[in-house]
Amino acid sequence: MARECAVILAAGKGTRMKSARAKVLHEVFGRPMAAHVVGAVREAGVGEMVVVTGHQAEAVEAALAGKGVGFARQTEQLGTGHAVLTARGSLPAATSTVLILCGDTPLVEARQLREMLGRHRAAGSVLTVMTTVLDNPANYGRIVTDGDGSVLAIVEEKDASEEQRRIREINAGIYCVRHDFLFSALNGVDRNNSQGEMYLTDIVGIARRQGYPVARYLCAEAWQVLGVNSRRDLAEAEGHFRRRKNEELMAAGVTLEDPATAYIGAEVEIGADTVLAPQVVIRGASTIGRGCRIGPFCLIEDGSLADGGVLPPYSHLVAGKKLR
């Protein structure tokens, strides 16, 4: 039976993070960013995944242990194409389609992945590339298309001409590829470029030379697919998650007097008609009942508050202490 499997690239160091830790280990909304990617892929219906590790491989693998993923080690970081080749032996023999994405895109949503896979499957495409449009596309590979909207090439910033650098549609780094074509094409990719690496993007040109059209899936919300490459990017990703959580709570009947200063963790549960004053932080597996009032400058860590409970300003509620 044919199967769709995913390869998640998580071997890089991430030099722009200025950190001793591998980039994909940095936490966003309480979890390593690579764990968010694994979760989105699984929610999209792709149950089998191979994570390619390299820099600090043991630490990355430990962080993802127990999440039902396999691992492949890229001992030399020779580019994205080489990283995917590393995963070949770890994919099930019956794999028909490979979903490729990066471990530093924690905001990617299952909805986009599911829709992209569906379109790729329905069209019988050999290769589908996810793209998005940026006002400032600096540092991203540009999408060169023909008159029919099919992708002709993905040109990396350092190899792009001045005209190509003016293109605003960029490569989001997510691909659906037919398994047999993928590894046949990668065997033909060289390292003759400014970085001396095997670019995964070169498979676009190979597909075109073999007479295959290359489809593209345009993601309208660019923030969902952009990678985290710096501390600023990390903070922006955290902000997106926090705003999404706050919006979900308010939609469920919770009052946040100042959503901009409410820091509510992913696992926190809060009942309807509860009111949170400004500057409240609630973390971990905290549960807040219905009709509670939490004063300003409160910190709750793995704590519990029963229905109708009141927490005075500047309170600190910790695990194991249930305030009534």
N, C-alpha and C positions, 0 to 999 in steps of 0.2 A: 504494500500500500504506500502511495506517495505521501511524503511528509514535508511540512514546512518547519525549518529549524532556523535558529538565530545564531549569529556570531557577533559578540560584543567585544569591541577593541578597547582594552584597558591596560596596555603595556607601557604607555608613555610616562615620562617623568613629570612633565608640566612645568617647565622652567620659569614661565611667567608668574607662577604662583609664589615664587620666592620661598619655597618651603622644603624642609627635610623629608616631608611625607609625599608619597605618590599622589598625584592630583586626584585620582578617582576615589581616594580614601577621605578626602575632605568632606565634612558633613554638611548637608543641606536639609533643613527641617528635621533634624534629629537622626538622619541616616546617611551613610556614605553615598555620594552621588551615584556610584555605580549600582547600588541597591535599588535606587529609584528606577533606573533603566531596566533592570531585571524585572521589577514589578510591572512596569508598563508593557513589556514584551509578553509576560505571562497573561496579563489581563487582556491583551489583544488576541489571545488564543494560541500563541506559539509556546508550547510547553517544554520543548527541548532547546537548550542553549549551551553554547560553548563560549566561555570568556577567555580571551587571549591576554595573558599576563606577561610581564617582563620586568620592568623596574619595580623593585620591592614585591616580587611575585608572591612570596610566602605571606606577606601581610595582606595583600589584596585577596588572595585565596581564602585566608582565615576570615576576613570580613564578610565574604560571601558564602562561607560554609553553611550548610544546612538549607540553602535556598534552592536546591535541586538543579544546580548548574554543573556542567563539566568544565574542565580547564585545559588550556594548551599553552605551553611556555614558548615565548619568542625570546630566545637567548640573545639574539642580536637585533636591535631596533633598526631594521632596514626599510622601513616604510609600511604604509597601510596595506599595500598589495602583498608584501611578504608576511604581514601579520595574519591575513586571511589564509594564505597558503599554510601557515603553521597550524591552523585549525582543521585542515582537511581530514586528517586521520582520526579526528575526534567526533566527526559528524556521523550520524547513522547511515548505513549503506543505502537505505531507501529514501534518502533526502531528495526531494524534487526541487524545492525552492529554498534559497538561503536569504534570510533577512539580515542585512549587515548594518550595524549602527555603533556609535561610540559610547563609551562608558562615562563621558563627561557631559552628557546632555540630560540632566536630571529632570528637566521640565517636559520632556517628550511625553505625549499622552497616548494611551492605548487606542483612542478613537482614530487618530491619524494613522497609526500603524495598521489598524484593522481595515480602514478604508483603502489605504495604499495597497495592502496585500490583496484585497478584494478586486480592485481594478486591475492589478497585475495578473491575477488569476483569470479574470473574465476576458481579458484581451489576449491571453496566451502569449504575453510578452517574454522575451528573453531577458530584458533588462529594463527596470524602472528606477529612475533617480528621483529622490525627493529634493525639491528646490524651494526657495523662498525669496522674497524681494526685500532689499535693505536700502534705506536712504544713503547710508555710507557703507559700501561693500568691501572696504579695505580689509586685507588679510584673508579674504575668502576666495575660493575657486569660482570663476565666472562660468555661467552656462551659455554656451554658444548654440543657437538653434537654427533650423532651416525654416522655410516659409510655411511648413505644415505644423510647426511647433515641436517637431522631433528634435532630440538633443544630438547635435553634431559633435560636440566636444566639451570637456570640462577643463578649463585652463587655469592652472595655479597662478596666484598673484605674482610670484617671482618670475614666472615664465610668460606672463601676459604682455601683449603689446599695449600701447597707450589707448588704442581704440577699444580693445577688449576690457581694459580696466574701467572703462566708463559704463560697462554693463552692470545693471543693478540686481539682476537675478543671479543668485549664488547657489552653490552646492551645499545642501544641508547635511551631507555626509551619511545619508541613510539610503540603502539600496535594496531592491528585491531582484534577485538574479537566479536564473535557472542553473541548477547545480552543475550539470555537465558542461555548459558553456563557461561558467565562472572559472573552473579550475583549468580548463583548456586554454582560456584566454590568459589567465595569470602566468601560465608557463611561457607565454610570449611577451611578457612585460619585462623591459630592461630598466636599468638605472641611469640612463643617459639624460639627466636633467640637472638643474642647478643644485639640488639637494643630494644627488647621488643615491636616491631611494627608489624603491618600486612603488609607483603611485597606483593605487587601486583605480583611480579615475581613468587610467589608460585603457581600461576594458571598454570604455565608451567608443573610442576610436577603433578598437578591434572589432566590436560588434558592427559598426558601420561598414568597415572594410569587408566583412563577411556577408553584408547585405541585410543585416537585421536593423529595423528601426529601433530607436531607443526612446522609450516613453518617459514622461516626467509627471510627477505628482506635485502640484504646487500647494504648499502649506501657507495659508493666508496669514496665520499668526506667527510671525518670525520668532518671537521670544520663546516659543515652545520647542524650537529645534536648535537654537544656537548653543554652542558649547561654552562651558565655564573654563576660562583660560587665565583668569586673574582674580584677585581678592574682590575687585569691584564687581566682576561677573558673579562671584559667589554671593555677595550681598544682594545683588539684584534677583538672583534665583531664590534666595531665602525670602525676599519680599513678595515674590509671586506666590509662593506656597502659603505664606502667612495670610495674604489677602484672600486667597481662595478659601482657606479654612474659616476665616472670619465671615466671609460671605455665606458659606454653608451654614454657620451657626445662626446668623441673623435670619436667613431664610427659614430656619427651623424654629424661630420664635425667641431667640436670645437677644437681649438688648446690649449692645456695646456702645457706651456713651461716647467713646473716642476710639473708633476702630484702628486709627493710625498708631495708637500706643498700646493696643491689646496684643499680647504675645501668647498665642494658644497653640499648644503642641498638637501633632497629628493624631495622637491616640486619645486625646482628652474628650470626655463626654460631658455635655452640659444640657440640662433640662430646659424646657420652654419656660418663659416668663422670668428667667433669671436675669439680673441686671449686673453688668460689670462696669465699675467706675473706670476712669482713665488710669493708665500706668499699672495694669494688672498683668502678671506673668503666671501662666498655668502650664506645667510641664508633665512629662511622663504619662503614666496611666491614671491620671486624676479623673475623678468622677464628681460632678457637681449636680445636685438634684434640681427639681423644679422650684420656681419661685424663690430662689435664693438672692441675696444681695451681697456683693463683694465690693468692699470699699477700695479707695485708691491706694496705689503702691503696695498691693498685696502680692505675695509670692506663694504659690501652691506647687509642691513637688510630690507627685505620687500620692496626693492627699484625697480625702473624700469629705463631701459636705452633703448632709441629708436635705431632703425637701424642706424649703422654707428657712434654711440656715442663713445666718448673717455673719459675715467676716468683717471685723472692724478695719479701718485704715491701718496700713503698715504691718499687717499680720503675716506670719510665715507658717504655713500649714504643710507638714511633711508626712512622708509615708508612715503608716501605722497609727496615725492619730486622726480620728474621725470626729469632727466638730459638729455638734447639733445645735 
